[in-house]
Amino acid sequence: MKRVLEAAASLQDADLGGSRRKAYEKTFRELAAVDAVDEDEGIEAVADWIVEQMQEDGNLPGSRAVRRRAVKFCRENGYRVRNDEWLGI
């Protein structure tokens, strides 16, 4: 989350407070819970994606887009995510 906050600070008019920050943090916690053995891999992949999106668009991605990217990572790596879970959208 630190890298995302640092990248957001470099954007003009970026607001990573309130509900968006909470949603990002919850997504990272859910990614950590998906695979307790290697919890950093998913978090790093999604954080990298968020930073890339900010650099490309100049905007913070929405929480739903972040969750979609997180679930895509999970499914590509063989982790099951049910549709009624936070990441399941």
PEBEL-V440909 format. One line per field, one symbol per residue. phi: phi as a letter, one per 20 degrees, with the letter a starting at -180 (. if undefined). psi: psi as a letter, one per 20 degrees, with the letter a starting at -180 (. if undefined). Layout:
# PEBEL-V440909
phi=???
psi=???
This chain:
# PEBEL-V440909
phi=.ffffffffeefmecddmffffffffffffffffcffcffgffffffgffffffffemcfffffffffffffggffdneecffeegffl
psi=hghggghhhiqpkpolrchgghggghghghhhhgnhgmhhggggghgggggggghghjqpqrhghghghghggghhjjppoqhjrgii.
